[in-house]
Amino acid sequence: MPTNDPKILIFSALIGIVPALFWLWFWLKEDKEKPEPSGILTLCFIAGMLSIFFVLPLEKLARSLVAQEKWQVVSWAAIEEIVNIWL
């Protein structure tokens, strides 16, 4: 169910952004000997953010096709991973 509550929206944004920033920090620290080009890392993060425009309509379709909530969550996760691999 979508919401317009600013507290929930800010919390959701933080929950989505903080882990990604943590992973970026972790991999940059781990990859000191042969670092990836920063342009490629930036493109990967931007592609991940833009993937939402492909994912949301597909997840909405899956919600209408899949009846059980457990399988909806599984289908949403699968859709996100497939779209991110494709991008």
N, CA, C and O atoms as a CHARMM CRD file, in Angstrom:
* protein
*
  348
    1    1 MET  N      0.82200  -1.16600   0.00000 PROA 1      0.00000
    2    1 MET  CA     0.00000   0.00000   0.00000 PROA 1      0.00000
    3    1 MET  C      0.88000   1.24900   0.00000 PROA 1      0.00000
    4    1 MET  O      1.66900   1.43600   0.92600 PROA 1      0.00000
    5    2 PRO  N      0.77000   2.07500  -0.97900 PROA 2      0.00000
    6    2 PRO  CA     1.55500   3.31700  -1.01200 PROA 2      0.00000
    7    2 PRO  C      1.16800   4.24900   0.13900 PROA 2      0.00000
    8    2 PRO  O      0.05300   4.20000   0.65900 PROA 2      0.00000
    9    3 THR  N      2.11700   5.09100   0.51400 PROA 3      0.00000
   10    3 THR  CA     1.85600   6.03000   1.59600 PROA 3      0.00000
   11    3 THR  C      2.38900   7.40700   1.24200 PROA 3      0.00000
   12    3 THR  O      3.29500   7.54600   0.42100 PROA 3      0.00000
   13    4 ASN  N      1.82700   8.40200   1.85800 PROA 4      0.00000
   14    4 ASN  CA     2.31400   9.76900   1.69100 PROA 4      0.00000
   15    4 ASN  C      2.90700  10.29800   2.99200 PROA 4      0.00000
   16    4 ASN  O      3.24800  11.47800   3.08400 PROA 4      0.00000
   17    5 ASP  N      3.03200   9.43700   3.99300 PROA 5      0.00000
   18    5 ASP  CA     3.58100   9.84200   5.28800 PROA 5      0.00000
   19    5 ASP  C      5.07300  10.14700   5.13200 PROA 5      0.00000
   20    5 ASP  O      5.84000   9.25000   4.78400 PROA 5      0.00000
   21    6 PRO  N      5.50600  11.38800   5.38000 PROA 6      0.00000
   22    6 PRO  CA     6.90500  11.74900   5.17500 PROA 6      0.00000
   23    6 PRO  C      7.87600  10.94200   6.03600 PROA 6      0.00000
   24    6 PRO  O      8.99500  10.66600   5.60400 PROA 6      0.00000
   25    7 LYS  N      7.46500  10.56200   7.24400 PROA 7      0.00000
   26    7 LYS  CA     8.35500   9.77800   8.10800 PROA 7      0.00000
   27    7 LYS  C      8.64500   8.41300   7.48700 PROA 7      0.00000
   28    7 LYS  O      9.78400   7.94600   7.49300 PROA 7      0.00000
   29    8 ILE  N      7.61500   7.79000   6.96100 PROA 8      0.00000
   30    8 ILE  CA     7.79000   6.47300   6.34900 PROA 8      0.00000
   31    8 ILE  C      8.61100   6.59800   5.06400 PROA 8      0.00000
   32    8 ILE  O      9.45900   5.75000   4.78900 PROA 8      0.00000
   33    9 LEU  N      8.36800   7.63400   4.28700 PROA 9      0.00000
   34    9 LEU  CA     9.12700   7.81700   3.04200 PROA 9      0.00000
   35    9 LEU  C     10.60400   8.07100   3.32600 PROA 9      0.00000
   36    9 LEU  O     11.46300   7.51700   2.64000 PROA 9      0.00000
   37   10 ILE  N     10.91400   8.89200   4.31900 PROA 10     0.00000
   38   10 ILE  CA    12.31100   9.15500   4.67000 PROA 10     0.00000
   39   10 ILE  C     12.96900   7.89200   5.20800 PROA 10     0.00000
   40   10 ILE  O     14.10000   7.56900   4.84300 PROA 10     0.00000
   41   11 PHE  N     12.26000   7.18200   6.07600 PROA 11     0.00000
   42   11 PHE  CA    12.79200   5.93000   6.61200 PROA 11     0.00000
   43   11 PHE  C     13.06100   4.93100   5.48800 PROA 11     0.00000
   44   11 PHE  O     14.10400   4.27800   5.47700 PROA 11     0.00000
   45   12 SER  N     12.14200   4.81000   4.55900 PROA 12     0.00000
   46   12 SER  CA    12.31700   3.88400   3.43300 PROA 12     0.00000
   47   12 SER  C     13.50500   4.27700   2.57200 PROA 12     0.00000
   48   12 SER  O     14.27300   3.41500   2.14300 PROA 12     0.00000
   49   13 ALA  N     13.66400   5.56900   2.31500 PROA 13     0.00000
   50   13 ALA  CA    14.79800   6.03300   1.52300 PROA 13     0.00000
   51   13 ALA  C     16.11400   5.71800   2.22500 PROA 13     0.00000
   52   13 ALA  O     17.06900   5.26800   1.59200 PROA 13     0.00000
   53   14 LEU  N     16.16100   5.95600   3.53800 PROA 14     0.00000
   54   14 LEU  CA    17.38900   5.65400   4.28400 PROA 14     0.00000
   55   14 LEU  C     17.69600   4.16400   4.28200 PROA 14     0.00000
   56   14 LEU  O     18.84800   3.75900   4.12700 PROA 14     0.00000
   57   15 ILE  N     16.66100   3.35300   4.45600 PROA 15     0.00000
   58   15 ILE  CA    16.86200   1.90200   4.45300 PROA 15     0.00000
   59   15 ILE  C     17.35500   1.43300   3.08000 PROA 15     0.00000
   60   15 ILE  O     18.07200   0.43700   2.99300 PROA 15     0.00000
   61   16 GLY  N     16.98600   2.12700   2.02300 PROA 16     0.00000
   62   16 GLY  CA    17.45800   1.76400   0.69000 PROA 16     0.00000
   63   16 GLY  C     18.83300   2.30100   0.36700 PROA 16     0.00000
   64   16 GLY  O     19.58800   1.65600  -0.36100 PROA 16     0.00000
   65   17 ILE  N     19.18000   3.46300   0.88500 PROA 17     0.00000
   66   17 ILE  CA    20.44000   4.11700   0.52700 PROA 17     0.00000
   67   17 ILE  C     21.60200   3.69700   1.42000 PROA 17     0.00000
   68   17 ILE  O     22.70800   3.47100   0.92900 PROA 17     0.00000
   69   18 VAL  N     21.36700   3.59200   2.71000 PROA 18     0.00000
   70   18 VAL  CA    22.46400   3.30000   3.64500 PROA 18     0.00000
   71   18 VAL  C     23.16300   1.97100   3.33600 PROA 18     0.00000
   72   18 VAL  O     24.39300   1.95100   3.30800 PROA 18     0.00000
   73   19 PRO  N     22.45500   0.86800   3.10300 PROA 19     0.00000
   74   19 PRO  CA    23.17400  -0.37000   2.77100 PROA 19     0.00000
   75   19 PRO  C     23.99700  -0.25600   1.48100 PROA 19     0.00000
   76   19 PRO  O     25.09200  -0.81200   1.39500 PROA 19     0.00000
   77   20 ALA  N     23.47900   0.45300   0.49200 PROA 20     0.00000
   78   20 ALA  CA    24.22400   0.61700  -0.76200 PROA 20     0.00000
   79   20 ALA  C     25.50100   1.41300  -0.52200 PROA 20     0.00000
   80   20 ALA  O     26.55400   1.07800  -1.06500 PROA 20     0.00000
   81   21 LEU  N     25.41300   2.45800   0.28500 PROA 21     0.00000
   82   21 LEU  CA    26.60800   3.23900   0.59800 PROA 21     0.00000
   83   21 LEU  C     27.59800   2.43200   1.42400 PROA 21     0.00000
   84   21 LEU  O     28.81000   2.55800   1.24900 PROA 21     0.00000
   85   22 PHE  N     27.07900   1.60100   2.32700 PROA 22     0.00000
   86   22 PHE  CA    27.97100   0.72900   3.09200 PROA 22     0.00000
   87   22 PHE  C     28.71600  -0.21500   2.16200 PROA 22     0.00000
   88   22 PHE  O     29.93000  -0.36700   2.29100 PROA 22     0.00000
   89   23 TRP  N     28.01300  -0.85900   1.21900 PROA 23     0.00000
   90   23 TRP  CA    28.66800  -1.77700   0.28300 PROA 23     0.00000
   91   23 TRP  C     29.69100  -1.03900  -0.57500 PROA 23     0.00000
   92   23 TRP  O     30.77200  -1.56800  -0.83600 PROA 23     0.00000
   93   24 LEU  N     29.37200   0.15700  -1.00800 PROA 24     0.00000
   94   24 LEU  CA    30.32700   0.94100  -1.79300 PROA 24     0.00000
   95   24 LEU  C     31.57700   1.20100  -0.97400 PROA 24     0.00000
   96   24 LEU  O     32.69000   0.99900  -1.46000 PROA 24     0.00000
   97   25 TRP  N     31.40700   1.64600   0.26000 PROA 25     0.00000
   98   25 TRP  CA    32.54900   1.89400   1.12900 PROA 25     0.00000
   99   25 TRP  C     33.36200   0.61400   1.32700 PROA 25     0.00000
  100   25 TRP  O     34.58800   0.64400   1.22000 PROA 25     0.00000
  101   26 PHE  N     32.70400  -0.49800   1.61000 PROA 26     0.00000
  102   26 PHE  CA    33.38000  -1.76800   1.84700 PROA 26     0.00000
  103   26 PHE  C     34.20900  -2.19900   0.64500 PROA 26     0.00000
  104   26 PHE  O     35.37600  -2.56400   0.79200 PROA 26     0.00000
  105   27 TRP  N     33.61500  -2.15900  -0.53600 PROA 27     0.00000
  106   27 TRP  CA    34.33900  -2.62200  -1.72200 PROA 27     0.00000
  107   27 TRP  C     35.45100  -1.66800  -2.12300 PROA 27     0.00000
  108   27 TRP  O     36.46700  -2.11300  -2.65700 PROA 27     0.00000
  109   28 LEU  N     35.29800  -0.39700  -1.88700 PROA 28     0.00000
  110   28 LEU  CA    36.38900   0.53700  -2.15900 PROA 28     0.00000
  111   28 LEU  C     37.56300   0.27700  -1.22500 PROA 28     0.00000
  112   28 LEU  O     38.71400   0.38800  -1.64600 PROA 28     0.00000
  113   29 LYS  N     37.30100  -0.06300   0.01800 PROA 29     0.00000
  114   29 LYS  CA    38.36700  -0.38900   0.97600 PROA 29     0.00000
  115   29 LYS  C     39.02700  -1.71900   0.62900 PROA 29     0.00000
  116   29 LYS  O     40.24000  -1.86300   0.78100 PROA 29     0.00000
  117   30 GLU  N     38.25000  -2.68500   0.16900 PROA 30     0.00000
  118   30 GLU  CA    38.78700  -4.00700  -0.16100 PROA 30     0.00000
  119   30 GLU  C     39.59600  -3.99900  -1.45400 PROA 30     0.00000
  120   30 GLU  O     40.48200  -4.83500  -1.63400 PROA 30     0.00000
  121   31 ASP  N     39.30800  -3.09100  -2.32700 PROA 31     0.00000
  122   31 ASP  CA    39.86100  -3.10900  -3.68400 PROA 31     0.00000
  123   31 ASP  C     40.94700  -2.04300  -3.85800 PROA 31     0.00000
  124   31 ASP  O     40.97500  -1.35600  -4.88000 PROA 31     0.00000
  125   32 LYS  N     41.83200  -1.89900  -2.88300 PROA 32     0.00000
  126   32 LYS  CA    42.84900  -0.84700  -2.95800 PROA 32     0.00000
  127   32 LYS  C     43.93800  -1.15600  -3.98400 PROA 32     0.00000
  128   32 LYS  O     44.47500  -0.23000  -4.59300 PROA 32     0.00000
  129   33 GLU  N     44.28000  -2.42900  -4.19300 PROA 33     0.00000
  130   33 GLU  CA    45.36700  -2.78500  -5.10600 PROA 33     0.00000
  131   33 GLU  C     45.01100  -2.53600  -6.56800 PROA 33     0.00000
  132   33 GLU  O     45.81700  -1.98500  -7.31700 PROA 33     0.00000
  133   34 LYS  N     43.82400  -2.93300  -6.97400 PROA 34     0.00000
  134   34 LYS  CA    43.36000  -2.73200  -8.34900 PROA 34     0.00000
  135   34 LYS  C     41.96300  -2.13300  -8.31300 PROA 34     0.00000
  136   34 LYS  O     40.98600  -2.84100  -8.56100 PROA 34     0.00000
  137   35 PRO  N     41.84700  -0.85400  -8.01100 PROA 35     0.00000
  138   35 PRO  CA    40.50800  -0.26200  -7.88100 PROA 35     0.00000
  139   35 PRO  C     39.78300  -0.17600  -9.22100 PROA 35     0.00000
  140   35 PRO  O     40.38500  -0.00300 -10.28000 PROA 35     0.00000
  141   36 GLU  N     38.47500  -0.30500  -9.12200 PROA 36     0.00000
  142   36 GLU  CA    37.64200  -0.13100 -10.30500 PROA 36     0.00000
  143   36 GLU  C     37.60000   1.34900 -10.65800 PROA 36     0.00000
  144   36 GLU  O     37.68900   2.19700  -9.77100 PROA 36     0.00000
  145   37 PRO  N     37.46700   1.67000 -11.93700 PROA 37     0.00000
  146   37 PRO  CA    37.34200   3.08300 -12.32200 PROA 37     0.00000
  147   37 PRO  C     36.10000   3.70800 -11.67400 PROA 37     0.00000
  148   37 PRO  O     35.02200   3.11300 -11.66600 PROA 37     0.00000
  149   38 SER  N     36.27300   4.89900 -11.13900 PROA 38     0.00000
  150   38 SER  CA    35.15900   5.53500 -10.42400 PROA 38     0.00000
  151   38 SER  C     33.97500   5.81100 -11.35000 PROA 38     0.00000
  152   38 SER  O     32.83000   5.80900 -10.90000 PROA 38     0.00000
  153   39 GLY  N     34.23400   6.04700 -12.62900 PROA 39     0.00000
  154   39 GLY  CA    33.14300   6.26900 -13.58200 PROA 39     0.00000
  155   39 GLY  C     32.25700   5.04800 -13.72800 PROA 39     0.00000
  156   39 GLY  O     31.03500   5.16400 -13.82300 PROA 39     0.00000
  157   40 ILE  N     32.88000   3.87000 -13.74500 PROA 40     0.00000
  158   40 ILE  CA    32.10600   2.63100 -13.86100 PROA 40     0.00000
  159   40 ILE  C     31.28000   2.40700 -12.59100 PROA 40     0.00000
  160   40 ILE  O     30.11600   2.01100 -12.66000 PROA 40     0.00000
  161   41 LEU  N     31.89400   2.66300 -11.43100 PROA 41     0.00000
  162   41 LEU  CA    31.13600   2.52300 -10.18400 PROA 41     0.00000
  163   41 LEU  C     29.95100   3.47500 -10.16100 PROA 41     0.00000
  164   41 LEU  O     28.85200   3.09800  -9.75400 PROA 41     0.00000
  165   42 THR  N     30.17200   4.69400 -10.59400 PROA 42     0.00000
  166   42 THR  CA    29.08900   5.67800 -10.62800 PROA 42     0.00000
  167   42 THR  C     27.97500   5.22100 -11.56300 PROA 42     0.00000
  168   42 THR  O     26.79600   5.31600 -11.22100 PROA 42     0.00000
  169   43 LEU  N     28.34300   4.72800 -12.73400 PROA 43     0.00000
  170   43 LEU  CA    27.33000   4.23600 -13.68100 PROA 43     0.00000
  171   43 LEU  C     26.53800   3.06100 -13.10600 PROA 43     0.00000
  172   43 LEU  O     25.33000   2.96000 -13.32100 PROA 43     0.00000
  173   44 CYS  N     27.21300   2.18300 -12.38200 PROA 44     0.00000
  174   44 CYS  CA    26.51100   1.04100 -11.77300 PROA 44     0.00000
  175   44 CYS  C     25.49000   1.51300 -10.75000 PROA 44     0.00000
  176   44 CYS  O     24.36800   1.00700 -10.71200 PROA 44     0.00000
  177   45 PHE  N     25.86900   2.47800  -9.92000 PROA 45     0.00000
  178   45 PHE  CA    24.92900   2.98100  -8.92800 PROA 45     0.00000
  179   45 PHE  C     23.76900   3.72300  -9.58800 PROA 45     0.00000
  180   45 PHE  O     22.62300   3.58500  -9.15800 PROA 45     0.00000
  181   46 ILE  N     24.05000   4.49800 -10.61200 PROA 46     0.00000
  182   46 ILE  CA    22.97900   5.21500 -11.31800 PROA 46     0.00000
  183   46 ILE  C     22.04100   4.22500 -12.00700 PROA 46     0.00000
  184   46 ILE  O     20.82200   4.39700 -11.97600 PROA 46     0.00000
  185   47 ALA  N     22.61200   3.18300 -12.63300 PROA 47     0.00000
  186   47 ALA  CA    21.78000   2.16900 -13.28500 PROA 47     0.00000
  187   47 ALA  C     20.89100   1.46900 -12.26100 PROA 47     0.00000
  188   47 ALA  O     19.72900   1.17800 -12.54200 PROA 47     0.00000
  189   48 GLY  N     21.43500   1.19900 -11.07500 PROA 48     0.00000
  190   48 GLY  CA    20.63300   0.58700 -10.02600 PROA 48     0.00000
  191   48 GLY  C     19.47400   1.47600  -9.60000 PROA 48     0.00000
  192   48 GLY  O     18.36900   0.99600  -9.34700 PROA 48     0.00000
  193   49 MET  N     19.73900   2.78500  -9.52400 PROA 49     0.00000
  194   49 MET  CA    18.67000   3.71200  -9.14600 PROA 49     0.00000
  195   49 MET  C     17.62600   3.83700 -10.24700 PROA 49     0.00000
  196   49 MET  O     16.43200   3.92400  -9.96300 PROA 49     0.00000
  197   50 LEU  N     18.06400   3.84600 -11.48700 PROA 50     0.00000
  198   50 LEU  CA    17.12100   3.99400 -12.60200 PROA 50     0.00000
  199   50 LEU  C     16.32300   2.72300 -12.87000 PROA 50     0.00000
  200   50 LEU  O     15.27900   2.76500 -13.52200 PROA 50     0.00000
  201   51 SER  N     16.81400   1.60000 -12.36900 PROA 51     0.00000
  202   51 SER  CA    16.10600   0.34300 -12.61200 PROA 51     0.00000
  203   51 SER  C     14.70600   0.34700 -12.00900 PROA 51     0.00000
  204   51 SER  O     13.86400  -0.46400 -12.39600 PROA 51     0.00000
  205   52 ILE  N     14.45100   1.24100 -11.07400 PROA 52     0.00000
  206   52 ILE  CA    13.14000   1.31700 -10.44200 PROA 52     0.00000
  207   52 ILE  C     12.03600   1.59300 -11.46000 PROA 52     0.00000
  208   52 ILE  O     10.89600   1.16300 -11.28100 PROA 52     0.00000
  209   53 PHE  N     12.37900   2.31200 -12.52800 PROA 53     0.00000
  210   53 PHE  CA    11.37500   2.62200 -13.54700 PROA 53     0.00000
  211   53 PHE  C     10.96200   1.38500 -14.34300 PROA 53     0.00000
  212   53 PHE  O      9.87400   1.35000 -14.91800 PROA 53     0.00000
  213   54 PHE  N     11.82800   0.37200 -14.37600 PROA 54     0.00000
  214   54 PHE  CA    11.47700  -0.88900 -15.01800 PROA 54     0.00000
  215   54 PHE  C     10.84000  -1.84900 -14.02000 PROA 54     0.00000
  216   54 PHE  O      9.94100  -2.61800 -14.36200 PROA 54     0.00000
  217   55 VAL  N     11.32200  -1.78900 -12.78400 PROA 55     0.00000
  218   55 VAL  CA    10.90200  -2.75100 -11.76800 PROA 55     0.00000
  219   55 VAL  C      9.48000  -2.50500 -11.28000 PROA 55     0.00000
  220   55 VAL  O      8.70300  -3.45100 -11.15700 PROA 55     0.00000
  221   56 LEU  N      9.12700  -1.26900 -11.00400 PROA 56     0.00000
  222   56 LEU  CA     7.80200  -0.98800 -10.42100 PROA 56     0.00000
  223   56 LEU  C      6.63600  -1.49400 -11.26900 PROA 56     0.00000
  224   56 LEU  O      5.72900  -2.12000 -10.72100 PROA 56     0.00000
  225   57 PRO  N      6.62200  -1.25000 -12.58000 PROA 57     0.00000
  226   57 PRO  CA     5.49200  -1.79100 -13.36200 PROA 57     0.00000
  227   57 PRO  C      5.46500  -3.32300 -13.36900 PROA 57     0.00000
  228   57 PRO  O      4.39300  -3.92900 -13.35700 PROA 57     0.00000
  229   58 LEU  N      6.64400  -3.94000 -13.38800 PROA 58     0.00000
  230   58 LEU  CA     6.68800  -5.40400 -13.37200 PROA 58     0.00000
  231   58 LEU  C      6.22400  -5.95300 -12.02700 PROA 58     0.00000
  232   58 LEU  O      5.53600  -6.97300 -11.97700 PROA 58     0.00000
  233   59 GLU  N      6.59800  -5.28000 -10.93300 PROA 59     0.00000
  234   59 GLU  CA     6.14000  -5.72300  -9.62100 PROA 59     0.00000
  235   59 GLU  C      4.63700  -5.52700  -9.46000 PROA 59     0.00000
  236   59 GLU  O      3.97000  -6.33700  -8.81700 PROA 59     0.00000
  237   60 LYS  N      4.10900  -4.46600 -10.03600 PROA 60     0.00000
  238   60 LYS  CA     2.65600  -4.24900  -9.99600 PROA 60     0.00000
  239   60 LYS  C      1.94000  -5.36700 -10.75900 PROA 60     0.00000
  240   60 LYS  O      0.90900  -5.86700 -10.31000 PROA 60     0.00000
  241   61 LEU  N      2.48600  -5.75300 -11.90100 PROA 61     0.00000
  242   61 LEU  CA     1.92600  -6.86400 -12.66900 PROA 61     0.00000
  243   61 LEU  C      1.99400  -8.15700 -11.86300 PROA 61     0.00000
  244   61 LEU  O      1.03000  -8.92100 -11.82700 PROA 61     0.00000
  245   62 ALA  N      3.13100  -8.40200 -11.21900 PROA 62     0.00000
  246   62 ALA  CA     3.27600  -9.62500 -10.41900 PROA 62     0.00000
  247   62 ALA  C      2.28600  -9.64200  -9.26100 PROA 62     0.00000
  248   62 ALA  O      1.75400 -10.69700  -8.91300 PROA 62     0.00000
  249   63 ARG  N      2.03400  -8.47300  -8.65800 PROA 63     0.00000
  250   63 ARG  CA     1.07200  -8.41400  -7.55000 PROA 63     0.00000
  251   63 ARG  C     -0.31900  -8.82200  -8.03000 PROA 63     0.00000
  252   63 ARG  O     -1.06900  -9.46200  -7.29400 PROA 63     0.00000
  253   64 SER  N     -0.66000  -8.45300  -9.25800 PROA 64     0.00000
  254   64 SER  CA    -1.99400  -8.80500  -9.75900 PROA 64     0.00000
  255   64 SER  C     -2.07200 -10.26900 -10.20300 PROA 64     0.00000
  256   64 SER  O     -3.16000 -10.84400 -10.23900 PROA 64     0.00000
  257   65 LEU  N     -0.93700 -10.87200 -10.53900 PROA 65     0.00000
  258   65 LEU  CA    -0.94300 -12.24800 -11.03200 PROA 65     0.00000
  259   65 LEU  C     -0.70600 -13.29000  -9.94300 PROA 65     0.00000
  260   65 LEU  O     -1.16400 -14.42700 -10.06000 PROA 65     0.00000
  261   66 VAL  N      0.00400 -12.90800  -8.88900 PROA 66     0.00000
  262   66 VAL  CA     0.35500 -13.85500  -7.83600 PROA 66     0.00000
  263   66 VAL  C     -0.53600 -13.60200  -6.62500 PROA 66     0.00000
  264   66 VAL  O     -0.59500 -12.48400  -6.11300 PROA 66     0.00000
  265   67 ALA  N     -1.23000 -14.64700  -6.16800 PROA 67     0.00000
  266   67 ALA  CA    -2.22200 -14.47800  -5.10800 PROA 67     0.00000
  267   67 ALA  C     -1.60600 -14.49700  -3.70600 PROA 67     0.00000
  268   67 ALA  O     -1.97200 -13.68000  -2.86100 PROA 67     0.00000
  269   68 GLN  N     -0.68900 -15.41000  -3.45800 PROA 68     0.00000
  270   68 GLN  CA    -0.14200 -15.54500  -2.11200 PROA 68     0.00000
  271   68 GLN  C      0.93600 -14.49500  -1.84900 PROA 68     0.00000
  272   68 GLN  O      1.80200 -14.24900  -2.68900 PROA 68     0.00000
  273   69 GLU  N      0.86600 -13.89000  -0.67800 PROA 69     0.00000
  274   69 GLU  CA     1.80300 -12.81000  -0.33300 PROA 69     0.00000
  275   69 GLU  C      3.25000 -13.29600  -0.32700 PROA 69     0.00000
  276   69 GLU  O      4.15100 -12.57500  -0.75600 PROA 69     0.00000
  277   70 LYS  N      3.47100 -14.51000   0.15500 PROA 70     0.00000
  278   70 LYS  CA     4.82800 -15.06200   0.19800 PROA 70     0.00000
  279   70 LYS  C      5.42600 -15.12700  -1.20900 PROA 70     0.00000
  280   70 LYS  O      6.59000 -14.77700  -1.40400 PROA 70     0.00000
  281   71 TRP  N      4.64500 -15.56700  -2.17400 PROA 71     0.00000
  282   71 TRP  CA     5.13700 -15.69500  -3.53400 PROA 71     0.00000
  283   71 TRP  C      5.22600 -14.34500  -4.22800 PROA 71     0.00000
  284   71 TRP  O      6.00900 -14.18200  -5.16300 PROA 71     0.00000
  285   72 GLN  N      4.43700 -13.37800  -3.78600 PROA 72     0.00000
  286   72 GLN  CA     4.58200 -12.01700  -4.30900 PROA 72     0.00000
  287   72 GLN  C      5.95200 -11.46600  -3.95100 PROA 72     0.00000
  288   72 GLN  O      6.63800 -10.88800  -4.79500 PROA 72     0.00000
  289   73 VAL  N      6.34400 -11.64600  -2.70400 PROA 73     0.00000
  290   73 VAL  CA     7.65800 -11.15600  -2.26300 PROA 73     0.00000
  291   73 VAL  C      8.77400 -11.85400  -3.02900 PROA 73     0.00000
  292   73 VAL  O      9.74300 -11.21400  -3.43800 PROA 73     0.00000
  293   74 VAL  N      8.64100 -13.15700  -3.22400 PROA 74     0.00000
  294   74 VAL  CA     9.64500 -13.90800  -3.98300 PROA 74     0.00000
  295   74 VAL  C      9.70100 -13.40700  -5.42400 PROA 74     0.00000
  296   74 VAL  O     10.78500 -13.24600  -5.98600 PROA 74     0.00000
  297   75 SER  N      8.54600 -13.16200  -6.01800 PROA 75     0.00000
  298   75 SER  CA     8.53200 -12.68600  -7.41000 PROA 75     0.00000
  299   75 SER  C      9.10400 -11.27400  -7.51000 PROA 75     0.00000
  300   75 SER  O      9.78900 -10.95400  -8.48100 PROA 75     0.00000
  301   76 TRP  N      8.83200 -10.42800  -6.51700 PROA 76     0.00000
  302   76 TRP  CA     9.39000  -9.06700  -6.53400 PROA 76     0.00000
  303   76 TRP  C     10.90900  -9.11300  -6.44500 PROA 76     0.00000
  304   76 TRP  O     11.59900  -8.39100  -7.16500 PROA 76     0.00000
  305   77 ALA  N     11.43000  -9.96200  -5.56000 PROA 77     0.00000
  306   77 ALA  CA    12.88900 -10.07800  -5.43400 PROA 77     0.00000
  307   77 ALA  C     13.49900 -10.59300  -6.72700 PROA 77     0.00000
  308   77 ALA  O     14.54200 -10.10800  -7.16500 PROA 77     0.00000
  309   78 ALA  N     12.85000 -11.57200  -7.33300 PROA 78     0.00000
  310   78 ALA  CA    13.35900 -12.11900  -8.59500 PROA 78     0.00000
  311   78 ALA  C     13.33700 -11.05700  -9.69500 PROA 78     0.00000
  312   78 ALA  O     14.28400 -10.94800 -10.47300 PROA 78     0.00000
  313   79 ILE  N     12.27700 -10.29000  -9.75900 PROA 79     0.00000
  314   79 ILE  CA    12.17200  -9.23400 -10.77200 PROA 79     0.00000
  315   79 ILE  C     13.29100  -8.22100 -10.57900 PROA 79     0.00000
  316   79 ILE  O     13.93500  -7.82600 -11.55100 PROA 79     0.00000
  317   80 GLU  N     13.53700  -7.79300  -9.34100 PROA 80     0.00000
  318   80 GLU  CA    14.58800  -6.81200  -9.08900 PROA 80     0.00000
  319   80 GLU  C     15.95300  -7.34600  -9.49500 PROA 80     0.00000
  320   80 GLU  O     16.74800  -6.63200 -10.10700 PROA 80     0.00000
  321   81 GLU  N     16.22400  -8.59800  -9.15500 PROA 81     0.00000
  322   81 GLU  CA    17.53800  -9.15700  -9.49100 PROA 81     0.00000
  323   81 GLU  C     17.69900  -9.32500 -10.99800 PROA 81     0.00000
  324   81 GLU  O     18.76600  -9.03900 -11.54100 PROA 81     0.00000
  325   82 ILE  N     16.66500  -9.77800 -11.66600 PROA 82     0.00000
  326   82 ILE  CA    16.74900  -9.96600 -13.12600 PROA 82     0.00000
  327   82 ILE  C     16.94000  -8.64000 -13.82900 PROA 82     0.00000
  328   82 ILE  O     17.76100  -8.54000 -14.74000 PROA 82     0.00000
  329   83 VAL  N     16.20200  -7.62200 -13.42800 PROA 83     0.00000
  330   83 VAL  CA    16.34900  -6.29900 -14.05100 PROA 83     0.00000
  331   83 VAL  C     17.74700  -5.74300 -13.79700 PROA 83     0.00000
  332   83 VAL  O     18.35100  -5.15600 -14.69500 PROA 83     0.00000
  333   84 ASN  N     18.27000  -5.92200 -12.57700 PROA 84     0.00000
  334   84 ASN  CA    19.60600  -5.42100 -12.28900 PROA 84     0.00000
  335   84 ASN  C     20.68700  -6.17100 -13.05400 PROA 84     0.00000
  336   84 ASN  O     21.70300  -5.57700 -13.41300 PROA 84     0.00000
  337   85 ILE  N     20.49500  -7.44200 -13.30800 PROA 85     0.00000
  338   85 ILE  CA    21.44600  -8.17600 -14.13600 PROA 85     0.00000
  339   85 ILE  C     21.37400  -7.68100 -15.56700 PROA 85     0.00000
  340   85 ILE  O     22.39700  -7.54700 -16.24000 PROA 85     0.00000
  341   86 TRP  N     20.14900  -7.40700 -16.03600 PROA 86     0.00000
  342   86 TRP  CA    19.95300  -6.94500 -17.40600 PROA 86     0.00000
  343   86 TRP  C     20.58500  -5.56700 -17.62800 PROA 86     0.00000
  344   86 TRP  O     21.15100  -5.29700 -18.68700 PROA 86     0.00000
  345   87 LEU  N     20.48100  -4.69900 -16.61200 PROA 87     0.00000
  346   87 LEU  CA    21.07400  -3.36700 -16.73300 PROA 87     0.00000
  347   87 LEU  C     22.55100  -3.46900 -16.53600 PROA 87     0.00000
  348   87 LEU  O     23.25300  -2.46000 -16.59700 PROA 87     0.00000
